[in-house]
Amino acid sequence: HVLCDIESNKLNLCFEAITGNHPPKPNEKCCEVVKHANLPCFCRYKSVLPALGINPANAFALPHKCGLKTPPECRVI
């Protein structure tokens, strides 16, 4: 299963960083996943992320935490 150039099994590498209220900083493996992801595409799914157990605010903070520019689609208002 691939969503926005992210294989679902690779999303697990970021699991700790995108769930919960006080996530740890993403590790190198997670940032590799983020770097190869189609972020504007991924961010259009923000309404379904909570159903997958993903905290959208955490998920959309990942690009910045990994030293990437956060696309406008990923801004949580």
N, C-alpha and C positions, 0 to 999 in steps of 0.2 A: 504494500500500500504506500503510495507516494503522494504527498500533499505539498504543493508549491516547492518542488525540488527537495523536499525533506522526506526521507524514508521514515516511516513510522517507528521502526525499531531504533533509528538513530535519535529520535526525539527523546528517548529514554536517557540519553547521555545528558540531557538538560533537565531531567525531571525534577531534581531537587531545587534547581534554580528558578523553576517556573510554577512551583506549587507552594502553598502555605503563605503565611503572612510575613515571615522574616527569612526570605530565601538567602542561601549562601551565594557568594560570587560565583559566576559560571566558571567551570574549569576549561582547560585548553581544548579538550575534546568537544565540549559543548560549543565553544566559540567556533571551532572548525565547521560544525553543523550550521551554525548561524551564518557564517561567511558564505556558504554555498547555497543557502536558502533563497528563495524568491520572496523577499520580505514584504513588498507591497501586496503580493498575492496572499501571503500568510495572514497579514493584518486585516484583510477583508473578511476573515473568518472570526473576527473577535466575538461575535454574538454566540458562536458555538463552542468557543474554547472552555467556558465554565463547565459545560456538559462533559468535557473530556478530562475534567479535574485540573484544568490549567487556569491559573490566575492571569487574566490578560495584562494587568499592570506589570506583573513580573515578566511575562513573555516579551512585552514590548520594550522593557528596559534592557533586554539582552543585547541588542545591537550596540547601544551606548556602552554597556559594561564590557563588551568585547572590542571596543575601540572602533566601532563602525558608525557611520552616520545613520540615524534613525529616519526611515522614510516618513513623509507626512501622514500616510495612511495608518501609521502605528501610534500616532499620538493619542493618548487616552485623555479624554476631556472629562 
